[in-house]
Amino acid sequence: MEPNAAAEQFRTEGAIAAVRPYGGGNINDTFLVALRDNPMRYILQRLNPVVFPDPGLVMANLRLVSDHMRRQLPATAADDGWQVAEVIPCRHGADYLVDANGFCWRMTRFIERSRVCETVTTPAEAREVGAGLGRFHRLLSNLDVTRLHDTLPGFHVTPQYLAAYDSVCDNSPREDAACRAVIERRRSGAMVLEEAKARGVLPLRVMHGDPKISNFLFGEGTGRVVSMVDLDTVKPGLIQYDLGDCLRSCCNPAGEEPTDLAAVAFDLESCRAIVGGYLAESASFLTENDFRFVYDAVRIITFELGLRFYADYLAGNRYFKARDDEHNLRRARVQFRLLASIEAQEEEIRAMAGGER
């Protein structure tokens, strides 16, 4: 089904004028929908069936967390201005549409007067990103995590990615010696968070799953994060993965896909600001153990993403969208370069985490 035809199946508040591609996600296809006689706009997405084989569970999670956050807002003055993207139902009443080719389509209301940042440019932006993630976690901290479906079994379980890498590595004609060396040297340190979870040190909570910088919306003119979007990966998990991924994404001024690999580095000032903003919002529900693993989280999640990019390159670029045959290899090299910068600053990051608690 074409995007225009899919958009017509949803309960928009007016006739559709245009549907155009929007954003640059690596997994789903996203479109911005405009109306003819109404300034209201919508986000239309076609979910990747390889990544999300059961879209009904994804949409059940989206509805659950969206409704729960919306119920929390009136009681909390500190959340004034926080917005939750409304799920727009289909004309037949369901929250999503499955077309004749098996693709799932869903629509949410576009959050107006907001903007996306591709990189963090100031300490104030960094602190606000941390506060936004902390606010997201706090608003969902009293949601029973057992009500959420595990839509992506194994997602952010680094040992499983290692096992998948081993399998594809043994059967791929491709190889990059430098990437393989990075992976082999760090195998033993990839289990820390999962071992802490198994021991009961870290509890399962509601995690966003993909808190990269482009999934934070800043209010125009306010400088404040007003929402987090792309909630497909919301599921039960460790919030340490969220904080680690946020730091990984936001503390690399060169961005996710720089042209100059030498420019990739982990910025401690941004890290300090994000951690401070996060704690200001999340201290009410964090346990003593939660914050002990900040360094491990950012190290492991950076290693994990590089591992996933490299494994996908070996497999022929089946998971992540790729512009060319070596796109995912270049992405892997960026993450491994960032990993080296993180490890070189281990002492400072650990001290920062301990001092902020």
Order of alpha helices (4+ residues) and beta strands (2+ residues): alpha-beta-beta-beta-alpha-beta-beta-beta-beta-alpha-alpha-alpha-alpha-beta-beta-beta-beta-alpha-alpha-alpha-alpha-alpha
